[in-house]
Amino acid sequence: MERVIFHVDMNAFFAAVEQRARPGLRGKPIIVCGNPEKRTVVAACSYEAKAYGIKNGMSIVEARQLCPHIIPVAGDPEKYVDISHRLFALMRHFTPAVEIFSIDEAFLDMSGAWPGFGPEPEAAARALKRRIREEVFDLTCSIGIGPNKLIAKLASGLRKPDGLVRVRAAEVPALLEDLPVEELCGIGPHLKVYLNEMTIATCGELGRAPEAALVRRFGVIGRALKRMGQGLDESPVTPMGQEPEAKSMGHAYTLPRDTEDIGELRGTLLRLCEQVARRLRADRACGRTVGLTVRYRDFTTLLRHTTLQDPTDAGLLIYDAALRLFARHCEPLPQRVRLLGVGVSELARGERQLLCLEAARRVERMDRCLDAVNDRFGDFTLVRAAALAPLVPKSHGFLVKNGRSPRGLVLR
Ligand SMILES: [Mg+2]
């Protein structure tokens, strides 16, 4: 049975919300940004602004050059998060299988649910669009319908705003044949360049490329890339809170630009280790194996593991292991680094390790304080100083960040 997956993408979400809330802004070119008095970038723009060539991520100065009468509006993240929650709650009336993909995007597994709405899945999509318009601020969205998440996401992007596009499994090969690889969700500008170097420019070519060559070039993701080129994607729609119990936990971070600054890399590693440790503690898990992922500028990827004497959920102990792996396998750096990842596996749950050393107990107490402050005030309110400054950590001092944290908001 062919699955029926919806990808729902709100149109110009932040800008549309502001235009609904303030009728004076309707039909006008507006950009939503941080404090318009300060140096800030475009977080969202209305379709009227897009018509001038304004894009997300541009500076206000650039936007003004394209459209001198552009209206900058200070964003209100709390309002967007609130409306986003209302949208996802509404989607759950259609199916319990709603996977939140970003603040204004979700995947819905409608396989069992769509027949309740009409003879074709499009009927369910039209009903959802109507209810969103009627019940949430008159907002519009684009819905893509496909046999999997990859194709549904592609389909929602084909018609904006207020689009509804269905791509059946039988239509996938023709759709992908001449489609540039970078149109697929997950293939960014760098990956595109490296694929192009292998004379792979279209999804059709990617799908026909020899798997061995892709794996040689990109490691484990090579296999996934070939399947993406064929439009295949078995990944389930996973509602929040129903993710399978993790066998490992990890975080990865693509650096803002490729770097060979050892201080910056170590600071990033420390931050990743703190994040992983915090998730372990939230899940009452301890892990014994620490894994380090380093992806270099040319996408060569190095994966190394080490096993600790005892399972741990302490950020500093994980960092210590990750740093040793990094020093042993990556220094001196052969080239600039593009991504770092830290993972902990061999998890044990419910059995807190016996911390017998006084030093380890101190580390543990410090971590509890960190969690308490960050749970209350938001991620990264309190972080180790070394995780902020591109310095080799000499002490484990803390810095308190000024102002509010951007908790819970994904800007894309
Ligand atoms: Mg959107």
Boltz pocket constraint, residues with backbone or C-beta under 6 A from the ligand:
constraints:
  - pocket:
      binder: B
      contacts: [[A, 9], [A, 10], [A, 11], [A, 12], [A, 13], [A, 104], [A, 105]]
      max_distance: 6.0
